[in-house]
Amino acid sequence: MNKKIIAANMAFALLFPLMFIGPREEPSLTMYLMKCIVPLMMVLVFSINYYKLIPRAMKRLGKHDLLISNAIIVLLCCTVLAGWHRLEFMQYHKEKVRTEQVMPAPKAGKGSGVEHREKRKDRKYFWVYAAIFDGLNLIFSIFVAYSIRSSEQINNLKKLQQEAEVARQEAELKGLRNQISPHFMLNTLNNIYALASISAERTQGAVMQLSRLLRHMLYDNQSEMVPLESEADFITSYIDLMKLRLAANVKIETRIEIDRNSRVMVAPLLFISLIENAFKHGVSSTLPCLISISLHEVGENIVCDIINSNHPKLSSDRSGHGIGLNLVQQRLEAIYPGQYEWIKGVEADGMYHSRITIPARQSNL
């Protein structure tokens, strides 16, 4: 921004004097330099305010001192410009007298003497009017400097607010991810505990599956986004772990269709709470049960569709306390605000449906 300000000031100081060279005046370097004094003074007043006075006033909130300082500066500049314009117009008058001596004088008409004397009187004090006009230009320069500085301050405040909001969201997402880990561990350990009473050999396999899951959680859960393929592998391992303790009356259907060369990224552990919920509420010890889990890409979206039998737990069963679905909702709002669709509930077929659609974000690598 400072480079643009400097370039604009230089262009103004060099080009502005050209506006005051009349069509009948013969351009010369001396005339150009004489007319440069006003724009240079305006640039000086602008720079003093932009780089020194206004930033200091904004920090100390001393607008009163700013007004007094600028009043003194404008008064001094107008005094200097008044003397300069007086010399300039005296020089201009001398040049005009020489021209009139060379050119024949026009015939005097009625009242021409009085008009001539009035014009000479106006010219005598014209440098005062010019100094007043220059004072208005200097005030305009101060106003421009203040406007630019105020605009920059507003933009900086907005930028700081945006950075603070991003930091807040990142902290919130990190907190949500940290909540998922103990919640997931609690449910998984409960499953392994139940499996231990059935088969020691199958429990050993479950511990190995849990080891792979924890490896994924320790390394991938700390990233904002992970490859969809990695998340799909994690879901597959979790489903395999759950199958170890299920009875024959539970049917598991899994359709995970992810391109192995896909560069799509997804929030880690976003769907695992839904799958946990399906195993928690979709399994009965006596009735036929179905759990269908589908994860695939549809166009520019990722769709996770889970269907399970509806066997609600008793009110006395407080395992999990419903934390998982609340975390899913919070993470969707934080990561995909206004971009996701989540349809959930028991439909006419008596099955519980949960379908999440989120945009597929491509990796930058």
Secondary structure, 3 states (H helix, E strand, C coil): CHHHHHHHHHHHHHHHHHHHCCCCCCCCHHHHHHHCHHHHHHHHHHHHHHHHHHHHHHHHCCHHHHHHHHHHHHHHHHHHHHHHHHHHHHHHHHHHHHHHHHCCCCCCCCCHHHHHHHHHHHHHCHHHHHHHHHHHHHHHHHHHHHHHHHHHHHHHHHHHHHHHHHHHHHHHHHHHHHHHHHHHHHHHHHHHHHHHCCCHHHHHHHHHHHHHHHHHHHHHCCCCCEEHHHHHHHHHHHHHHHHCCCCCCEEEEEEEECCCCCCEEECCCCCHHHHHHHHHHCCCCCCCEEEEEEEEEECCEEEEEEEEECCCCCCCCCCCCCHHHHHHHHHHHHHCCCCCEEEEEECCCCEEEEEEEEECEECCC
